[in-house]
Amino acid sequence: MDRRDRVPPRPPGPPRQNRPTQPRQPAAPHHGGLRPSAPPRPAPRPPKPPVERAPNDFRHMDKRAPRWEIQPPTAEGLLRALGVQEAGFAAQYRAVRNFVRLPAARAMPSGLRSELRRRNLLPRRGNGRPMESATLEDARANIDRVDEQLVDLLAERGAYVRQAAGFKQGPEEAAAPRRVEQVIAGVRGFARDSGIDPDLVERVYRTMIDDFTELERAELRDREGGTRAVDQIVPAEDTVDDKQDQDD
């Protein structure tokens, strides 16, 4: 008996389900071996004309997410954009101080701020975050560190007071009440921005301004006295010539 006769036949399985056939796409028309031409592309939009703005008009910058748009990002580039590149120091300082109050100045690169501080167009201010002192000695050391910086700044301020005295004619011009009130108004605003009592800052500044005014008045008196003394001195050559004229 053959082996194939001993194996029972396999029962038939379920009928195979044929996949649905996809309809064939119609063949592309024959163009003699050439590909059909693509549809024409739309014409590019013409560029928008530049908007004419004043040199110091930065109100078009986005206030929510400012982006630095002044190029090159240097002090000379900023002064050129502000229109004060050829102006004196006072005009440049006022222009930069007014610009940093605008929302667009928040995107100013840190390197540009450092350059403006080196050129004294921005004040060298603290970071507003005092160090955390672990002990009383640490707190006193930080106070000494700040006092050293304050004394250096007072010495620099005194030097500028002496320079200002050189532009005045006499001791009666040392006191400038209008200028004093202008300085007081400015430092009170700085105090509010820094979170310190404006009245305390005003008292300190009025005392300091009084002392610096006396220093300026003394400088003017010394200069006036020196000028009078020089005017009273008769040169030796003139004295000899006068005596010869009398002898003749």
Rosetta blueprint (number, residue, H / E / L):
1 M L
2 D L
3 R H
4 R H
5 D H
6 R H
7 V L
8 P L
9 P L
10 R L
11 P L
12 P L
13 G L
14 P L
15 P L
16 R L
17 Q L
18 N L
19 R L
20 P L
21 T L
22 Q L
23 P L
24 R L
25 Q L
26 P L
27 A L
28 A L
29 P L
30 H L
31 H L
32 G L
33 G L
34 L L
35 R L
36 P L
37 S L
38 A L
39 P L
40 P L
41 R L
42 P L
43 A L
44 P L
45 R L
46 P L
47 P L
48 K L
49 P L
50 P L
51 V L
52 E L
53 R L
54 A L
55 P L
56 N L
57 D L
58 F L
59 R L
60 H L
61 M L
62 D L
63 K L
64 R L
65 A L
66 P L
67 R L
68 W L
69 E L
70 I L
71 Q L
72 P L
73 P L
74 T L
75 A H
76 E H
77 G H
78 L H
79 L H
80 R H
81 A H
82 L H
83 G L
84 V L
85 Q L
86 E L
87 A L
88 G L
89 F H
90 A H
91 A H
92 Q H
93 Y H
94 R H
95 A H
96 V H
97 R H
98 N H
99 F H
100 V L
101 R L
102 L L
103 P H
104 A H
105 A H
106 R H
107 A H
108 M L
109 P L
110 S H
111 G H
112 L H
113 R H
114 S H
115 E H
116 L H
117 R H
118 R H
119 R L
120 N L
121 L L
122 L L
123 P L
124 R L
125 R L
126 G L
127 N L
128 G L
129 R L
130 P L
131 M L
132 E L
133 S L
134 A L
135 T L
136 L H
137 E H
138 D H
139 A H
140 R H
141 A H
142 N H
143 I H
144 D H
145 R H
146 V H
147 D H
148 E H
149 Q H
150 L H
151 V H
152 D H
153 L H
154 L H
155 A H
156 E H
157 R H
158 G H
159 A H
160 Y H
161 V H
162 R H
163 Q H
164 A H
165 A H
166 G L
167 F L
168 K L
169 Q L
170 G L
171 P H
172 E H
173 E H
174 A L
175 A L
176 A L
177 P H
178 R H
179 R H
180 V H
181 E H
182 Q H
183 V H
184 I H
185 A H
186 G H
187 V H
188 R H
189 G H
190 F H
191 A H
192 R H
193 D H
194 S H
195 G L
196 I L
197 D L
198 P H
199 D H
200 L H
201 V H
202 E H
203 R H
204 V H
205 Y H
206 R H
207 T H
208 M H
209 I H
210 D H
211 D H
212 F H
213 T H
214 E H
215 L H
216 E H
217 R H
218 A H
219 E H
220 L H
221 R H
222 D H
223 R H
224 E H
225 G H
226 G H
227 T H
228 R H
229 A H
230 V H
231 D H
232 Q H
233 I L
234 V L
235 P L
236 A H
237 E H
238 D H
239 T H
240 V H
241 D H
242 D H
243 K H
244 Q H
245 D H
246 Q H
247 D H
248 D L
